[in-house]
Amino acid sequence: MNHMQTDMQATTASVLDTISYAIGQSALGNILAARSPIGVCAILIGADAGTLRQDLANRFPSRVLLEDAAGLRDDLAAIARFIETPGAGLDLPLDMRNGTPFQQRVWEALRAIPCGATVTYTALARRLGMPDGARAVATACAANAVALGIPCHRVLRADGSLSGYRWGIERKRALLEREAAI
């Protein structure tokens, strides 16, 4: 391999190791959108921008993080629009490689839940062929870094009540109420 090929491989590797992100506002508080060269790899929701940045850094410790407000303006607008009017959908390319194969299976199943619908952890586990896997499904939901794009907020306890949501039960309730109104 010559020197030029080595430089090209290093450049390609560094581009693939880069995640661009931006922070904006929504009806649910601050939102952080992050994008790899493949697609959106994180949508985080919170009250504090610094906490969101730290959460992103914790989730992608070996990646270069670059703030790019202009480059992610459209993603942030789409996310904020989805929060306001969930019936419009959220059509963004996703990068779900940051999960285990099992987590990715759960996340794909979550993406199949229609807007305005909910499912229990137990029912979702059964759909995945794991009748006793509700706890494992809940753990995979908790590992989801792509809020709204992978709609873990649509999963409820067996009794139909709201349970843990990484970005807060009140946000989960607000999302479900907006989706139910469509």
N, C-alpha and C positions, 0 to 999 in steps of 0.2 A: 504494500500500500504506500502510495507516495504522500508527500507532505500536504498537497492540496486536498486529497481525499480525507485525510485526518482532520484538517481544518473544517471541511464541509460537514463531516460527521459531528464534530464538536459543536458547530453552529446549529445543526439540526437538533442535537440533543438539548442545547440550551433553550431553543425555541420551545421544544416539547416540555421542558421543565418550568416554563413560565406560565403564570396565571395572572391575568389582568383582572382588576376589580375596581368597583366604584360603589359609593354609598349615596343613597338618595332617601327621600321621604315618602311615606305612604300613610294611609289611614290607620295602619297598625303600628306605626313608629318608623324608625330607621330600617332601611333594607340595604343589604349588601349583596350585589350580584358579582359573581366571579366566573371567568370564562377561560378555559384552556383552548388550545388550538382546535380541539374536537367539538367543544360546546360548553354550555353552562354547567359548571361543576359544583357551584354552591349558590344558594339563595338563603341568606341568613336574615333573621328579623330580630330587632332588639331596640332598647331605649338608648343605648350608648354606642357611638361609632367606634370608640376605642376598644370596647369589649367585642364588637363584631370583628374588627381587624385581628384581635388576638385569637378569636375562635377560628378564623380562617387560617391563621398561621399554625395553630395547633392541629388543624385537620390536614394541612399540607406542609409538613415540616421540611421536606426535602425540595420544595419548589421555590422558585424565585417569584415573589409577589410584587406586581407593579400596579400602582394606582393609575387608572386611565378613565377619567370621568367622561371625556368626549367619546371614547371608543365603546363605552357601555351605556351611553345615554339612552339608546333605543331599548336595550334590555331592561333598564330601570323603569322606563316609561311603560313597557309592556307588563311588567310585574305590578306596578302601581295601578294600572288600568284593570288588571285581573282582580286585584283586591277590591276595587270599587264595583266592578261589573263582572263577576266570575263567569257569567254565561258566555262572555266573549271568548273564553278559553285562553290558554297560555301556550302559544305555539313557538317554543324555543328549542333549538337542538340541545340535547343534554349529553353530558359526559358523566357516566355513572361508574367509571372504572375504579373509583376510590372505595369500592366496597368488595366484600368477599363474594364468591359466586352465589352463596345462599342469600346474602343481602340483596344482590342484584335481582335474583328471582322474586324476592318479596317486593322490591321497588317496581319491577315490571307489573306485578299483580296490582299494586297500588295505582299505577297509571291507568289501569283498565276500569277503575271505579269511576263512574260518570259523575260529573259535577251535579251536586244536589243530592247525591246518594251517599249512604254510609254503609259500613260493614263492621262486624265485630272481629276482634283478633282471632277468636275461635273459628269463625266462618272463613276468614282469610287463610288460616292455617289448613283448614279442610280443603279449600280450593287448591292449595299447594300440595295436597296429598299427605298432610301431616296432622291427623286428627288430634294429636296430643301436643301440637307445636305452638300453641297460642303465646307462650312466654318467649319462645325463640322469634316468633314474628314480631312481638312487641319490641324486643331488643333490636331487631333489624330496622324497625320503624324509628327507634330512637337514634340510630346511627345515620339516618338520612340527613345529608347536608343540603339537599335541594328542596327547601320548603316550597310548597305550592306546585312546583314542577313535578315532584313526586309527592302526591297529596296524602301524606300520612295523617293529616288532620281529619280525614274521612273515616278513621278507624276508631271504634268505640269499645267499651267494656262489654262483656257478655250481657249485662243487665241494661245496656243501652246508655249508660252514663258516660260522661266525659272522663277521660283518664289523662295521664301525663302527656304533655306536649312540650317539647324542648323550648319553644318560644312562648310558653305560658298558656294556661287554660283559658284565660279571657280572650286571647287571640284566636284560639281554636274555636271557642264559642262564637266569636264574631264572624269568622270565616264560614262556619256551618250555617249561621243565620242568614248571611248574605247569599249563600248557595241555595238554601231552601226557598228563598224568595223568588228565584227565577222560574 
